[in-house]
Amino acid sequence: MIRVAIVDDQPLFSEGLGRVVEAQSGMEIVGVAHDGESGVRMCRELKPDVVLMDINMPVMNGIEATRSIRSLLPDTKVLILTVNSDDAYVFRGIKAGATGYLLKDCTPEDLSRAIRTVHAGDTIIAPEIARKMLLAFEEAEEEPSAPHLTERELEIVTALAHGRANKQIARELSISEKTVRNHISNIYKKLHVYDKLGAVLYAIREGLVDVDGLEGG
């Protein structure tokens, strides 16, 4: 079972979200909190696998709560759900350690897929949010650093950006999972990133993927 916690200051939304999660096979709600500080305490006690996190909350906002949870519980994944696709929030959430970002109007199917994706150690970003990120990169008017990636590495980083798990990538490219992991390690070193989300951001910035084709929305 994937143990899911909800941190959101809107009780009605939290209740509905909980029903959606409980209706999914292999998932259960282990706790609900209505502000960031209570959410951190809850997660410290319950150690959920995935936290569904709001951003704008009293006492402690979702960005700070995400940072605290990821510091206390490195294995717990945080999936941010928000009505706001503003890129400043996106970057702050990612910097705080979020491994996924969805808008609150996503479908139950999108939510279920996102929970399973981040639980598996992969990343997911709603297309609307990815477009905001791409626009922010363009408006920065900076020359993107473009380290040389091999053709195979480009295939893999593009697959990561589309939410593919290592096993899926291995199957699609007819290589072993160990080979996929080795390629990903090399990609991290070349791009000076530390996780799959960093590689996804690179792929978006360099125009390697069509943001309209990303999973999660």
Residue pairs with C-beta under 8 A, 6 or more apart in sequence:
1 26
1 27
1 28
2 26
2 27
2 28
2 49
2 50
2 115
2 116
2 119
3 28
3 30
3 46
3 47
3 48
3 49
3 50
4 21
4 27
4 28
4 29
4 30
4 48
4 49
4 50
4 51
4 52
4 115
5 29
5 30
5 31
5 32
5 33
5 39
5 42
5 43
5 46
5 48
5 50
5 51
5 52
6 14
6 17
6 18
6 21
6 29
6 31
6 32
6 33
6 51
6 52
7 32
7 33
7 34
7 35
7 36
7 38
7 39
7 42
7 43
7 51
7 52
7 53
7 54
7 57
7 62
7 65
8 14
8 17
8 32
8 34
8 52
8 53
8 54
8 57
8 81
9 34
9 35
9 54
9 56
9 57
9 58
10 34
10 54
11 34
13 104
14 32
14 34
17 52
17 81
17 111
18 29
18 32
20 108
20 111
20 112
21 27
21 28
21 29
21 52
21 111
21 112
21 115
22 28
22 29
23 108
24 108
24 112
24 115
27 112
27 115
30 46
30 48
31 42
31 43
31 45
31 46
31 48
32 42
33 39
33 41
33 42
34 57
35 57
35 58
35 59
35 60
36 57
36 59
36 60
36 61
36 62
36 64
36 65
36 68
37 59
37 60
37 65
38 59
39 51
39 53
39 57
39 60
39 65
39 69
40 60
40 65
40 68
40 69
40 72
43 51
43 69
43 72
43 73
43 76
44 72
44 73
47 73
47 76
48 76
49 75
49 76
49 77
49 119
50 76
50 77
50 78
50 79
50 115
50 118
50 119
51 66
51 69
51 76
51 77
51 78
51 79
52 79
52 81
52 115
53 62
53 65
53 66
53 78
53 79
53 80
53 81
53 98
54 62
54 80
54 81
54 82
55 61
55 62
55 63
55 80
55 82
55 84
55 89
55 93
56 62
56 82
56 84
57 65
60 68
62 80
62 82
62 93
63 89
63 92
63 93
63 96
64 96
66 78
66 80
66 93
66 96
66 97
66 98
67 96
67 97
69 76
69 78
69 97
70 76
70 78
70 96
70 97
71 97
77 99
77 100
77 118
77 119
77 121
78 96
78 97
78 98
78 99
78 100
78 118
79 98
79 99
79 100
79 101
79 102
79 114
79 115
79 118
79 124
80 93
80 98
80 100
80 101
80 102
81 102
81 103
81 104
81 106
81 111
82 89
82 101
82 102
82 103
82 104
83 103
83 104
83 105
85 103
85 126
85 128
85 129
85 132
86 132
87 129
87 132
87 133
87 135
87 136
90 101
90 129
90 132
90 133
91 133
91 136
93 101
94 101
94 197
94 201
99 118
99 122
99 123
99 124
99 195
99 197
100 114
100 117
100 118
100 123
100 124
100 125
100 216
101 124
101 125
101 126
101 129
102 110
102 111
102 114
102 124
102 126
102 129
102 216
102 217
103 126
103 128
103 129
103 217
106 114
106 126
106 216
106 217
110 126
110 216
110 217
113 124
113 163
113 215
113 216
114 124
114 216
117 123
117 124
117 163
117 165
117 215
117 216
118 124
120 165
121 165
121 196
122 160
122 163
122 164
122 165
122 196
123 160
123 163
123 195
123 196
123 197
123 200
124 163
124 215
124 216
125 133
125 200
125 214
125 216
126 214
126 216
126 217
127 211
127 212
127 213
127 214
127 216
127 217
128 217
130 204
130 211
130 214
131 211
131 212
133 201
133 204
133 205
134 204
134 205
134 211
137 144
137 204
137 205
144 205
144 206
146 206
147 190
147 191
148 190
149 157
149 187
149 190
152 173
152 183
153 183
153 186
153 187
153 190
154 208
155 173
156 169
156 173
156 180
156 183
156 184
156 187
157 187
157 199
157 200
157 202
157 203
157 208
158 203
158 208
158 209
159 168
159 169
159 172
159 173
160 169
160 184
160 196
160 199
160 200
160 203
161 199
161 200
161 203
161 204
161 208
161 209
161 214
162 209
162 213
162 214
162 215
163 214
163 215
163 216
164 172
166 177
166 180
166 181
166 184
167 177
169 180
170 176
170 177
170 179
170 180
173 180
184 196
184 199
187 193
187 199
188 194
188 195
188 198
188 199
191 198
191 199
191 202
193 199
193 201
193 202
202 208
203 209
204 211
